[in-house]
């Protein structure tokens, strides 16, 4: 009997020890999970705060520099697009904030969220995480390729912007994946520091690699440029029927995609008209 009791004691002690170890492991897992949750919640909160502060900053910039009077809207060529809609930019105020200001880009209908100042930095990294007012923020700033001319006179001008999850910056360029969206929103405008309004007719949209010839800005001949234009049309998601020739000047708007770090989504517009503010 004594041996049995002795054995039972060891058995129960062993079970209690295993239960104790199990509780410790469970508690450790719970603590680790809570720490991970807390860190994730903090990171999400910081991201949300960054989005909020970035959007707030750009809202202030718009209120400071933009004037719009819809009663001045006119459609002089019958294409459904107002030649002037009372939208004007006070570049003197923008230049006081940022001397790198070279223009303003906007989509008058949709995606109307794209309504931002454009800068040109010392390189193509400077404004990736720096806002127009020089604050550190993942929204960054819409910027002109460092190798392009500030007056948008190149055959292919490149403008870059982030694809932000909150819908800001160039996130809604990907709406042009659908031809039906393009049919309703085929134009965008660039306003320049010297008072010009450049109207662009979107003729091509699609996904490319970051090593694509889409980012070529200089062409040694008309033949080389024509080959480039043919490529931009043949790789487009759909045919817009918009004509481009070697006399055309285009702007390529570029943003990241969810496909991979090496893919980009581009929207290309050909300059159709130039007026003065």
Secondary structure, DSSP 8 states (H G I E B T S, - for coil): -HHHHHHHHHHHHHHHHHHHHHHHHHHHHHHHHHHHHHHHHHHHHHHHHHHHHHHHHHHHHHHHHEE--GGG-B-SSSSSS-SB-S-EE-HHHHHHH-TTEEEEEE-SSTTTT-EEEEE--SSTTTTSSB-TTS-B-TT--EEE-TTS-TTS-SSEEEEE--B-TTS-BTGGGGGGGSHHHHHH--EEEEEETTSEEEEEEEEEEEEEETTSGGG----SSHHHHHHHHHHHHHTSSS-------TT--EEEEEEE-SS-TTEEEEEEEEEEEEEE-
